[in-house]
Amino acid sequence: MTIIQPRTAPGTLELLPRQQMVFQHMLDTIRRGFERFGFVPVETPVFELKDVLLTKSGGETEKQVYFVQSTGSLQQGHEADLALRFDLTVPLARYVAEHERELVFPFRRYQIQRVYRGERAQRGRFREFYQCDIDVIGKDKLDPAYDAELPAIIVRIFEELNVGEFTIHFSNRKILLGLLASFGIDDAEKQKLVLRDIDKLDKIGRPKVREALVDLGLKDIIADRLLSLITHTGSKEELLAALRAEKAEHPVFLQGLMELSQIVVSLKALGVAENRTRLNLAIARGLDYYTGTVYETFIDAHPEFGSVCSGGRYDDLAGLYTKSKLPGVGLSIGLTRLYDQLNMHNLLPQVPHNVQILITQLDPQLSSVYLSLGTELRHAGYNVENYLEPAKLDKQLKYADRAGIPLAIIIGENEQSKGNVLIKDLMAKSQLELPRTELINRLKNIIHHKD
């Protein structure tokens, strides 16, 4: 029989147990962060009906969709009517429209699931990956106060993940669109071209962007004023003052300025450190989709990562599925890509092993003692593994060390006769003998020190 070479499919992330523990720790940290602010979990099926999923897609997006079809259906020549989700936003829109009467608004949901895209597999680009989304959906309206709460949640999560210094850049699409309209540029297509060039600022630099803006018909003085605001490096309050000094009276601009000002005030009230957020008008990507606030999050020491958490405000989440107006604001962490990038640069958080204690089997005659001790420790809240087969103690300790289990408990005939246990700290290479009756209380300090 020919042996098939085992290999993972390109564009997927498969981890060894110690790596998976780190990934799971990051998932759990994000989940706790979402729940801390009162968000509730939602899961949707991995595939959706094709006509529902592809309603908003087209062009490049549709080329990346994986269709689902049974062998029998394929053999009968039927077209696939199911497709794997390529993000969590379209499933959310369908979910809210379908369950609108059963949900409480504002609907505060988080969703942590895998999504699928048929991209060309390469480093940093995955075909299967986790997205961690958080959204607030309103009925008819949604107060701008929510636009400040979301970055506060992300700050809390990223600080707990200990990924290094990071900054959440935010802006409001109404500012640029309102400014352009006040400058006499009110054609929607021309505005898109201007925003597209502004989005290239980091890549091609200010002189080339200025040249492109002038080529689009902006007067030199207008291009300079616009770029001066976009490249402003002062504080949030200083940039807001500069925007007010423009004295632009266009209602879209004034609305955006009011919303930005409210976010700045709310971020302070939420206790977000000043250096964690930056008001950055150069954020122009996604402006065809977002209608107000936009966010991009960057690891300061590694701008080459690109944005590791992005999102924004949208006026109508589910307009293609319901006549109800359902505005919302959301943020998404691409966890698989973030993990991969942090791993490449040795920036992953240090995570203790899930198993805290290994109970060794020194004497097969005492197997019932070892099993009952494991049960006792689990009832006390510890994660415990029993070594269940006879083996030399050295082999058992090597197993614990390689698996990353920090503590081993040893009970031989001598310890049993004295009513004691021996705790071996495999990291500190030390040991402590103590009465079994004191074990649980003493473990609290030992485990806490390890964590």
N, C-alpha and C positions, 0 to 999 in steps of 0.2 A: 504494500500500500504506500502510495506517495504521501509524504508528510507535507502539509501546507505550511509555508513559512508564516509564523504568527506576526502580525503587524497591525498597527492602528491606522485608521483611515486618515488621509491628509486633512489638515484643518481642524483637528480635534485635540483636546487637552486631556491626557490620561496621566494621573499622578500616582506615585508610590505612597504607601500609607502615611509616612511622616509628612510628606508634602500635602497630602489630602487633609491632614489634621490642620495644617496652616490655612488651607483654602476654606475648610469648614469653620475655622475660627473667624475668618474674615466674613463669611456668610452670616454667622451668628451675631457678630458685632454689628453688621448692617441691620439685621433684623431687629435686634434690641434697640438700636438707635431709632428706627422707624416707629416701633411700638411705644417708645418712651414719650413720643409726642402725640400719642393717641390714634395712630393709624392702624387699620385692621387689614388682615391678609386676604388676598384673593388669588385663586389659581384658575386658569382657563385651559381647555384642552390643547395638546401640543399641535393639533391640526384644526383648521377651520374650513368651513365650506368655501370653495374657491371663489364663488361670486361675492361672498361677504368679505373675504380677506383681501381680494385684489381690487376692491372698489376704489380705493384711493391710490393704488399703485399704477404703474405703467412704465414704459421705457426701461431704464436700467434696473429698477427694482424688480420688475416682473421677470427679468432675465435671471435673477438670483433666487427665485422661489423654487423650492423643492415640492413637487407634486406627489401625492400619495395615491397609490392604486394597487388593488389586490391583483395577484397573478391571474385569477379567474376572469376578472373584469378586463384585464389587458388582453388576454387570449380571445375574449369575445369582441374585441375592438372598441370597447367603450372608452370614452374620454375620462380622464381623472376629474373627480368633482371635489376632491379634498386637497389641501396644501398645508405644509408646515408653516407655522407663524414665523415671520421674519423680524418682528419686533413685538413689544407688548402693548403698544399704543392702539393699534387697530383692534386687537382683541378686547382691550379696555372699552373702546368706543362701542363695540358690539355688545359687550356685557352690560354697560350702563344703559344703553338703549333698550335692551331686552328686559332688564330687571328694574327699569326706572320706577315703577310703582311700588316696588318692594324695598327700595333703598332709602336711606335717610340722607338728606342733603343739608349742608355740604358733605359730600361723600369723600371720606379720607381713606384712601386705599394704598397698600403697598403690594408689590408683586415681585417675587424672586423666582425666576424660571429660566430654562434654556430657550434660546431662539436659534433659527437656522437660516443661513444664507449661502447660496452657491457661489461664493467668491473664489477667486484663484488662491489656493492655499499658499501662504507664505508667512514669514515670521511676523507676528503681531496681527495677522488677519486670520480669523477663525471661521469655519463653517458652522460649528456648533459652539455656542458660548452663552454664559450666564449674563442676563441683565437684571439689575436691581432697580426697579422703578418705584417712584412715589409720586402720587398725584392727589390734588384736591379738586373735586368737580362740584360746581355750583348749579343751581336750578335758576335759570334766567339771568342771574348775576353772581359775581364772586368778588368779594372785597379785595382790594390790592394789599391788604394786611397779610394775606397768605403768601405774597411774593417775597416777604422778608423771612417768614418762618422756615421755608424750605432750605435756604442756604444755612440758616442756623442749625438745622438738623444735620446737614452734610458736614459742617465744621465739627460738630460733636463727634460724629462717626469717624472722620478722618483723623482727628486727634487721638481717639481711642485706638485706631488701627496703627498709629505711630509710624506713618509713612514718610515722615520728614516734613519740612516746611512746605506749605501749599497756600495757594491763593485762589479764591473764587472771584472771577471777574464777572461783572454784571452790567447790563445796560438796559435800554428800552427802545424798541424799534421806532416808537413814535417820535423820539427826539430827532433822529436823522431824517425820517420822512417829513416831519413837520418843518425842520430847518430847510430841507430842499424845497419844499412847497413855498416857504417864505422867501426863498431866493428866486422864486419864479419857475422852479423845476417841479411841475406837478403831474407830468406824464408818468404813468405807472411803469411803463417799460424802461424809460430813461432812468427813473429812480432805481430800478433793479440793476441796471448797468453800473450806476454810480456805486451802489452798495457792493456789487461784485468786485469792483476795483479797490474799494476800501478794505475788503476782506483780504486782499493780497498784501497789505501793508507790511506784515512781518516777513513776508517772503521776498518782496522786491524792493522795499524801502520807500521812504517818503518822496524822493525826487521822481521816481518812475510813476508812483501813484498820482502825484500832482500833474505830471505830463498827461497821464491817461484821463484825468478829470477835465483838464483843459481841452483835450481832444474831443471830449463828449459835449463841449460847448459851455462849460463853466468859465466865467470870467476869472482872470488871475487873482483878483482880490477875494472873490468868493471861494476859490479853491484853497487859498491860503488861510482864510478864516475857518473853513471847514476842517482842514488838516491841523490847524492850531488847537482846535477843540478835541479832535480825535486823538492827538498825540500828547494831550495834557498829562503831566506827571505829578501834579499836586494832589492834595488830599481830596476826599470826596466833597467836603464842604467848599473847597476852593473851585472845583470843577462846577459844582452847582451854581456858585456865584458867577463864574464865567458864562454859564448858560443863561442866567438871568440877565447878565449885562448885554446879551444879544438883543434883548427887548423884542424878540420875535413874537408876533401876536397870533400866529396861526393856531387854531384850536387843538390840532393834533399835537403840536409841540408843547402847548401849555398843559395838556393832559399828561403827556409823558413826563414833563418836568415835575408835575405834582406827584405822580406815582413814584418817581425816583427819589424825590425828597422824603416821601413817606417811608420808603424802604430804608434809607439812611438813618432816619430817626428810630425806626423799629429795630434795626440791627443793634443799635446801642442799648435799647431797652432789653433786648434778648441776651445781652451780655457777650455778644460776639466781639472778640478782640479786633481792634482797628486794622491790624496788619493781615487779618484773615480774608478780607474782602477788598476789592478795588473796583471803583466805578470806571469802566473802560468803554468809551463810545465806539472803539474799533471793532467790537464784536458785531459782526454783520452776518455771519453764517446762519442759515436756517430762517432767515427773515421772511421767506415766502410762506412759511408755516406758522411761525410765531407772530403774535399780534401785539405784544407788549414787552414785558420783561424777558430778557434772555440771560442765560448763565453759561459760563465755561470755567472749569476748574483745572488748575495746572499745578504740578509738582515743581516747586521753584527751582530746584537744582537740576531738573531734567525737563526743560521745555520741549525736548525732542519727543517726549511721550505724547505730546498733544493733549487735548482735553480728556481728562479721566472721569469727568462727571459733567453732563450738560443738560440743558432743558430750557423751559420758558413758559410763557403765558400764551394760551390760545383761546380764541373767542368762542368757538363752537366745536366741541370734541366730536359729536356724533351726528352732525347735520345730514349725513347721507343715510342714516338709519332711523331717524325720528324727527318730527317737526318741532320737538322741544329744543329750546336753546340751552346748551350745557357747556358754559365756559369753564376753563380749568387752568391749572398751573402745575407743572411737573418737572422732575429731575430724574436722570437715569445714570446709574453707575454701571459701566461695562466691566464686570468683575473679572472675567476670564482674561481679558486683555490687560487689565491693571495688574493682576497677579503675575502674568507672564513678564511684564515689564519690570516689576519690582524684583522678581526672581533673577532676571538677567543682570541686575545691578546690585544684587545682594542686599536688598532693602526690605525683604520680607520680615514681618514681626516674628519675634521668638515666641514659640508656643510650647507649653509643657505637654508631655505625652498624655493622651486621654486616660491611660491606665496609670494610676498613682502608686500602686503597691503590687508586688509579686509575692505571693506566699509560696515559698519553696517546699519541695517534698524531700526532706532529709531522711525520714524513716517511714517506709511504707506502712509499718504497723500503726503509725499516727495519722493515717490519711483522713480518718473521720474528724480528728482534731483540726487538721488544716481546713477541711471543708466547712466545719462549723465556724471557725474563725473568719473565713472569707464571708460567710453569710452575715456574721455579726458586724463586720466592718462595712459591708454594703448597706446594711440597715442604718448604720451611722452616717451614711452619705458619701463613702469613699468608692472610687472605681478600683476594683480589685480583680486580679487574675490569679487563679490557682494553677500551679504547675502540676499536671495530673498524672504524669508518667514517671517511673523511677529513672533517675539519672544522677550522675555525679554533681555535687554542689557547684563545682567550678563551671560545668556546662550550663547549669541553670542561671548562674550569675552572669555569664557571658551572654546568654539569651536576653536577659533583662537589660543589660548594658546596650546591646546592639538594637534592641527594640525601643530604647529611650525611656524605660521605666525607671524612675529615680530611686525607689526604695524596695528593698527585699526583706521579708520577714522570715527568720529562721527559727525553727523549734526542733531541737533534737531531744534525745532521751534525757540529757542533762538539764536542758532548759525546762522540759516538761515536768521533771521531778521537783524542780524548784518553783514551778508556777510562773516562770519567766518567759519572755520572748526576746529575741535578738533582732534589732533593726539595723540593717546595713544600708548606709547611704552610699549609693554607687557613684554619685557625682563628686561628693566630698571625700570619698574613700575613707569613711569613718564608720564606726558602729557603736551601738548603745544597747546595753541589756537592761531590761526593766520588768517589773511585775506585769503580768498580763492584765491585771485589773486596772492598771494605769495607762494601758496602751492607747485607748481611744482619746483620752484627754491630752496625752502627750503628742499624739499624731497631729492634733489641731495646729500646734505651734510649728511642728516640723514641716507639714504640708504647706502651711501659710508662708513659711520662709522660702520654700521651693518656688511657690508661685510668684 
